[in-house]
Amino acid sequence: RMGYQYYEVITNAGKREFALRDASRNIRYVNPEKRGAVQIRDIDGNRYLIDDFDSFDIQSRKKIEAFLV
């Protein structure tokens, strides 16, 4: 909607909802050579770390993989 993507996630701190703009710039591998952990930065500058991206189910991975370089 209006150039934003909206996510509903479960974190160590509980359930969170956030908006993301320009996903290709705000979703990154923490270490591009390892490709295990992914960091997402929302529109407020909050960072969300996915330690083991490979453990995600296929449907969830596909939503994020399209933006990883």
N, C-alpha and C positions, 0 to 999 in steps of 0.2 A: 504494500500500500504506500503510495506516494514516495516511492524510491527507498523504502525501508523494508527490512525483513524483521519479523517478530519471532522470538524464540521463547519457549517455556522449558526450563531445565530444572533438574534436581542437582543441587550442589551439596558440598559438605555442610554448608550453612542452611540448607533447606531448599525449598522450591523458590525459584526466581523467574521473573519474566523480564526480558529486555529487548531493545530494538537495536538493529544493526544497519548501518548505512555503508555502502561501498564494501561489500563483503570481501571482494578480492584483495583489498588493502588491509582489512581488519581480521582476517582469519589466516593464520600462519603456522607453519611447523616451528616448534621451538628450536629444533636443530634439523635443518633441511637434509643433512646427510644421514641422520638416523631415522627420521620420519615416524617417530613413535608418539611424541607428545605434540598437541596442538594448542595454540593460544587464540582466544577470541577476545576482541576489545569492542565493547558496546559504545553507543553514542555518548554516554556519560564518562567514558574513559575507564570504566571498570574492566578488569581482565578476568577471564575465565580460562582455567587450565584444564585440558583433558590429558591426563597422564598417559593413558593407554588407548589411543584412538582406535587401534586395531581390534579392541574388544567390543566396539560398538556393533549393534545389529546393522544389517545391510541397509535397511531403509534410512536409519539415522545417518549412517556414513555417507550415503549418496547426497543428502542435503548439504553436507559440508564439503565433500571431496571436490565438487565442481569449482570451488573457489581456492583450493590449495594449488600452489605453484610448484 
